[in-house]
Amino acid sequence: MFASYILIPMDVDGQKNHLKAYGMTYWSLDRQLKVKWLLNYRGGSFLLPDTEAIQKECQIRGVSFDVVSNEKAEQILELIDSPSQNMEAVVLEKAPKIAVYTPKGKLPWDDAVTMVLTYAEIPYTTIYDEDVLNDNLILYDWLHLHHEDFTGQFGKFYNSFKTASWYIEDKKEAEDLASRLGYTKVSEEKLAVALKIRDYVVGGGFMFAMCSATDSFDIALSAEGVDICEAMFDGDGSDPDYQSQIDFSKTFAFTNYTLERNPRVYEFSSIDMTPKRRIVKDADYFSLMDFSAKWDPVPTMLCQNHTALVKGFMGQTTSFTRDEIKSNVLVLGENTSNGEAKYIHGIKGKGFFTFYGGHDPEDYTHKVGDPKTELELHPTSPGYRLILNNVLFPAAKKKKQKT
């Protein structure tokens, strides 16, 4: 029988390197080959045209694949199409252009997304404040926010690290950059960046954020025109009654939160669940929601995995207080026993955003200065798969016809 398709299985037993399988799919899209993403079929498998180049590349990258006949591929697609099956075949059309918002000089292992993109061999460009303020975001389909502090409080590391050379240097660099860009305060410059990112999403961009970039982004938007920074951060005191001036209508995901006023507390607000957690490490898992693949392909895509239970992991922002999430935002992953959401998604204007709590899916309590995670040891990581689902998500976006 003439073999005409390559199936890259994504279930537990069928795939020995889930993370590199995404890179393989990206590689195919980058060569103008269309790929079918088989949602809920064997862990979210990929169906590619059978070419010698793809087979060879799979072998080089250590990606498991099956060569299937035309007839077998049709049987799989018929099964997926059946109304009785919670499955869907989504066509991926083009390789998304990826930008990672990260300070210059940061090493790839400082951030889970740059680490997994590098490991999966998916190309990306690093950008920072100047690029954003110069409207360069329009060049990209997908933007990741490195664990940034958009509030101008330098990560609220003051109490523990104010005398550390890296903290002093980072603070000075941020102040110099703000000044060079024409702002008197870092908080004002970071707000300008946050507003540009907001406009990028509203205009149709895809934004993904982890750890403190999630809540600090929303807090910055909600505090526009309000001084929430104490003197050690910006040289003058905060507005006395700033909590009452917070405008929750300006945020993407969160509402009715209380800001942490104490500059010595390593916490931005009540959004983050880290101090409220009562879970022992061995029992720390979050469950992925089950959506209807045919009716809700987007959340289904973002939850593709070979397991419904994913190991939890900590971060400055570990997870989100369930009742401080806006009602129009979808919870994709949660720990119900602790009333926390780990992984959420929403629509803003014509674009999309996904917030994922925690720092590194394979490093439970990532601390400043910890050794980097070696993804060679975690090629089937379910927590990292969620990041890569988001990377491929824009490839499925149906482009409107230009009129």
VODOKE-48780 format. One record per residue (C-alpha): residue in one letter; x, y, z. Coordinates in pm, whole numbers, padded with zeros to 5 digits, always signed. Example, Ala and Ser with C-alpha at 12.3 -4.5 7.8 and 13.67 -1.06 7.14 Angstrom:
REM VODOKE-48780
A+01230-00450+00780
S+01367-00106+00714
END
This chain:
REM VODOKE-48780
M+00000+00000+00000
F+00134+00346-00088
A+00219+00529+00234
S+00121+00892+00215
Y+00114+01027+00570
I+00332+01046+00877
L+00156+01022+01211
I+00344+01171+01505
P+00167+01010+01802
M+00146+01216+02122
D+00014+00960+02372
V+00214+00814+02662
D+00333+00497+02491
G+00359+00619+02134
Q+00597+00916+02173
K+00940+00919+02331
N+01002+01292+02286
H+00682+01498+02307
L+00865+01831+02324
K+01072+01779+02010
A+00756+01660+01830
Y+00627+02018+01847
G+00951+02140+01695
M+00910+01883+01419
T+00559+02013+01348
Y+00689+02372+01343
W+00970+02267+01105
S+00711+02122+00864
L+00494+02437+00879
D+00803+02648+00817
R+00845+02459+00489
Q+00491+02549+00379
L+00357+02202+00453
K+00013+02187+00613
V-00024+01975+00924
K-00338+01835+01083
W-00350+01855+01462
L-00566+01564+01575
L-00723+01698+01894
N-00788+01430+02160
Y-00663+01156+01924
R-00378+00971+02097
G-00281+01268+02313
G-00315+01531+02040
S-00119+01369+01757
F+00001+01537+01437
L-00064+01415+01083
L+00194+01528+00826
P+00248+01454+00458
D+00494+01169+00407
T+00820+01303+00269
E+01169+01161+00293
A+01286+01490+00447
I+01030+01471+00730
Q+01115+01107+00806
K+01484+01191+00817
E+01430+01497+01035
C+01215+01295+01280
Q+01495+01040+01308
I+01759+01310+01365
R+01548+01474+01636
G+01449+01150+01807
V+01078+01199+01742
S+00867+00881+01725
F+00653+00850+01412
D+00444+00599+01221
V+00413+00586+00845
V+00044+00534+00764
S-00124+00454+00435
N-00366+00688+00266
E-00644+00448+00358
K-00542+00432+00726
A-00518+00815+00744
E-00871+00838+00604
Q-00996+00591+00865
I-00838+00801+01144
L-00996+01120+01007
E-01335+00947+00973
L-01317+00833+01334
I-01226+01188+01447
D-01512+01332+01242
S-01770+01101+01400
P-02022+01293+01617
S-01979+01030+01890
Q-01609+01114+01932
N-01484+01414+02129
M-01213+01477+01870
E-01138+01727+01597
A-00882+01767+01319
V-00750+02124+01300
V-00543+02235+01004
L-00225+02422+01098
E-00144+02660+00817
K+00170+02859+00886
A+00462+02874+01125
P+00394+03159+01368
K+00662+03425+01413
I+00759+03416+01779
A+00888+03695+02002
V+01007+03654+02359
Y+00997+03970+02569
T+01305+03941+02788
P+01581+04173+02911
K+01905+04171+02714
G+02164+03943+02866
K+01917+03704+03026
L+02023+03346+02975
P+01776+03102+02813
W+01747+02896+03133
D+01615+03198+03325
D+01284+03134+03155
A+01090+02814+03088
V+00961+02930+02749
T+01299+03021+02599
M+01432+02695+02739
V+01165+02478+02576
L+01173+02670+02246
T+01549+02613+02233
Y+01513+02245+02320
A+01230+02190+02068
E+01436+02379+01805
I+01165+02638+01742
P+01314+02972+01632
Y+01232+03290+01822
T+01344+03651+01845
T+01411+03826+02176
I+01271+04175+02211
Y+01251+04426+02494
D+01108+04765+02583
E+01255+04966+02295
D+01122+04718+02039
V+00776+04725+02197
L+00762+05104+02221
N+00881+05130+01857
D+00577+04923+01748
N+00783+04621+01643
L+00527+04379+01791
I+00333+04386+01466
L+00610+04172+01312
Y+00514+03877+01535
D+00219+03640+01571
W+00299+03524+01924
L+00451+03705+02219
H+00578+03554+02542
L+00633+03770+02849
H+00935+03661+03051
H+00867+03678+03427
E+00869+04056+03426
D+00746+04309+03682
F+00535+04566+03495
T+00456+04763+03813
G+00799+04925+03853
Q+00868+04756+04190
F+01166+04554+04061
G+01004+04219+04132
K+00948+04315+04496
F+01286+04156+04570
Y+01378+04454+04792
N+01362+04289+05134
S+01575+03985+05048
F+01806+04118+04779
K+01844+04497+04815
T+02218+04457+04887
A+02276+04186+04621
S+02491+04307+04334
W+02252+04164+04071
Y+01954+04349+04223
I+02142+04681+04238
E+02261+04634+03879
D+01917+04531+03746
K+01754+04831+03915
K+02012+05071+03775
E+01979+04924+03424
A+01599+04958+03437
E+01626+05319+03555
D+01881+05404+03286
L+01661+05247+03018
A+01352+05436+03135
S+01548+05762+03137
R+01691+05697+02790
L+01339+05633+02660
G+01217+05963+02805
Y+01045+05852+03127
T+01116+05982+03478
K+01017+05655+03648
V+01051+05286+03566
S+00683+05237+03659
E+00578+05490+03391
E+00799+05327+03128
K+00674+04975+03213
L+00313+05099+03196
A+00379+05237+02846
V+00514+04894+02747
A+00213+04717+02902
L-00025+04945+02709
K+00152+04865+02381
I+00126+04494+02457
R-00243+04539+02537
D-00293+04709+02199
Y-00103+04427+02026
V-00344+04169+02173
V-00656+04379+02108
G-00540+04409+01745
G-00522+04032+01700
G-00199+03916+01865
F-00143+03609+02081
M+00014+03674+02421
F+00142+03413+02664
A+00274+03496+03011
M+00408+03298+03305
C+00489+03361+03669
S+00491+03728+03776
A+00437+03862+03422
T+00073+03749+03456
D-00051+03943+03758
S+00199+04232+03737
F+00080+04301+03380
D-00284+04328+03488
I-00193+04528+03799
A+00002+04779+03588
L-00295+04826+03351
S-00537+04869+03641
A-00311+05123+03815
E-00270+05351+03513
G-00232+05707+03646
V-00201+05587+04008
D+00130+05575+04202
I+00148+05235+04375
C+00528+05240+04424
E+00693+05322+04756
A+00996+05552+04785
M+01264+05279+04763
F+01132+05194+04416
D+01069+05534+04257
G+01200+05804+04490
D+00866+05925+04627
G+00574+05786+04826
S+00271+05610+04682
D-00075+05765+04653
P-00225+05737+05003
D-00548+05562+04906
Y-00435+05387+04591
Q-00638+05066+04638
S-00965+05259+04587
Q-00831+05404+04259
I-00758+05068+04093
D-00967+05025+03776
F-01043+04655+03724
S-01217+04725+03392
K-00871+04777+03236
T-00735+04430+03313
F-00724+04116+03098
A-00795+03842+03352
F-00820+03953+03713
T-01064+04156+03920
N-01140+04266+04278
Y-00789+04193+04403
T-00614+04370+04689
L-00264+04504+04629
E+00012+04422+04878
R+00114+04762+05018
N+00417+04650+05216
P+00730+04694+05001
R+00910+04434+05215
V+00662+04158+05128
Y+00758+03950+04823
E+00407+03961+04676
F+00212+04190+04442
S-00147+04122+04543
S-00409+03874+04656
I-00422+03725+04303
D-00128+03494+04375
M-00202+03178+04576
T+00158+03113+04693
P+00107+03226+05057
K-00238+03063+05074
R-00128+02715+04965
R-00182+02416+05192
I-00059+02145+04956
V+00234+01912+05015
K+00471+01874+04720
D+00389+01508+04656
A+00017+01587+04624
D+00062+01903+04420
Y-00108+01839+04086
F-00348+02039+03874
S-00607+01888+03644
L-00672+01993+03285
M-01030+02066+03187
D-01215+01859+02932
F-01367+02068+02652
S-01572+01974+02348
A-01320+01947+02065
K-01577+02014+01794
W-01743+02312+01964
D-01449+02453+02161
P-01139+02376+01955
V-00931+02659+02106
P-00935+02551+02472
T-00915+02189+02358
M-00598+02271+02162
L-00442+02447+02459
C-00509+02146+02685
Q-00369+01872+02456
N-00163+01633+02664
H-00090+01269+02734
T-00224+01305+03089
A-00508+01501+03249
L-00308+01550+03571
V+00000+01773+03560
K+00257+01816+03836
G+00231+02151+04012
F+00528+02390+04041
M+00592+02712+04230
G+00693+03062+04124
Q+00665+03419+04243
T+00312+03388+04108
T+00237+03017+04154
S-00133+03014+04069
F-00438+03238+04072
T-00711+03293+04331
R-01019+03140+04167
D-01269+03407+04270
E-01048+03693+04146
I-01064+03574+03784
K-01310+03752+03554
S-01615+03548+03458
N-01536+03567+03084
V-01193+03405+03132
L-01167+03027+03087
V-00993+02817+03350
L-00798+02548+03159
G-00620+02391+03457
E-00700+02402+03828
N-00637+02252+04167
T-00989+02227+04307
S-00881+02113+04654
N-00708+02448+04703
G-00948+02669+04507
E-00677+02780+04268
A-00647+02818+03892
K-00310+02736+03735
Y-00370+02787+03365
I-00623+03035+03219
H-00714+03174+02878
G-00918+03459+02741
I-01004+03676+02444
K-00921+04046+02435
G-01044+04236+02132
K-00936+04034+01827
G-00655+03860+02014
F-00595+03597+02279
F-00400+03566+02601
T-00297+03270+02816
F-00162+03299+03171
Y+00026+03006+03326
G+00123+03026+03694
G+00464+02915+03822
H+00820+02944+03700
D+00946+02610+03567
P+00728+02300+03518
E+01016+02065+03606
D+01173+02263+03894
Y+00929+02266+04185
T+01060+02565+04383
H+01287+02744+04136
K+01506+02982+04340
V+01734+03264+04230
G+02065+03105+04129
D+01934+02748+04098
P+02098+02535+03825
K+01914+02525+03494
T+01667+02251+03412
E+01805+02001+03160
L+01511+01927+02929
E+01698+01625+02791
L+01591+01465+03120
H+01224+01564+03072
P+01143+01505+02701
T+00786+01402+02780
S+00707+01680+03033
P+00329+01746+03044
G+00386+02087+03206
Y+00613+02197+02922
R+00370+02060+02664
L+00117+02323+02770
I+00364+02597+02672
L+00416+02440+02330
N+00040+02404+02272
N+00029+02782+02295
V+00320+02821+02054
L+00138+02622+01784
F-00204+02772+01856
P-00162+03077+01623
A-00082+02842+01333
A-00446+02732+01340
K-00585+03081+01325
K-00808+03129+01026
K-00697+03442+00848
K-00979+03670+00738
Q-00994+03733+00366
K-00842+04066+00278
T-01102+04285+00109
END
